[in-house]
Amino acid sequence: MALDYTGPILPLFLISALIGMLFGFCNAFLVNTFEIPIFIVTLCLATTIRGLVLNFVGNEYVASTEMPECTIEFSKTYLFNRMDGTGSTYGLHFSVFIMLGIMLFTHLILNYTIIGRGVYALGGDSSSAQRLGYNLTGVRMFIYGYAGVMAGIGGLIYVSNNRMADPMSFQGEELTVIAAVVMGGTSISGGKGTIPGVFLGLMLTNVINNNLALINVPSYWQKFTFGCLVIFAVLIQSARAKKEGTV
């Protein structure tokens, strides 16, 4: 590494989370100030950031030998280790518990705090949320800032566990994320969704993705499959909403 960092991994998590939060605030600023559609803002800013990374870092990945030692040690942190008949050890990686902790914390925020109810209100009907007294600017700042923090933490976990940093990682994976969220019951138009539902959608998405890989389905057909799943899930949501008289 150029900085030759030799300290613990916690400061790296804090720095990564801070960078993610700043970019999240950029999204919130553009939405609040210019009222640009959310999907346009997030996709355009993500493309811009990726371009900056490629410009300053290049398209070559950073090997494990060039990464801080603390990230490599983090990738080796397992809990509940067991040994099978062949002598190989296995267990749950510590990052699993980080993910579960974040999901529980987010669930509590959304369901038991004023700002969490504001997130649902804003997604359902921004005009009604404003009439209820919610500060839409503040709610959006919280949403995008919090999402940026989670992205920063997740990015560092991904890089550490893979023991390499590739600037092209996750390129084109936006559809997979959307598929997991939508199949978990989250409304594509906002206002509805739960953390347990997102978790189940994530598990289902990974099961589908792994099975497609096991039967040697080409990657472009995997993208096609996820696209069809998103369309199917949105159609079900639309039909259900019409049946309930909300559309």
Secondary structure, 3 states (H helix, E strand, C coil): CCCCCCCCCHHHHHHHHHHHHHHHHHHHHHHHHHCCCHHHHHHHHHHHHHHHHHHHHCCCCECHHHCCHHHHHHHCCEEEEEECCCCCEEEEEHHHHHHHHHHHHHHHHHHHCHHHHHHHHHHHCHHHHHHCCCCHHHHHHHHHHHHHHHHHHHHHHHHHHHCCECCCCCCCCHHHHHHHHHHCCCCCCCCCCCHHHHHHHHHHHHHHHHHHHHCCCCHHHHHHHHHHHHHHHHHHHHHHHHHHCCC
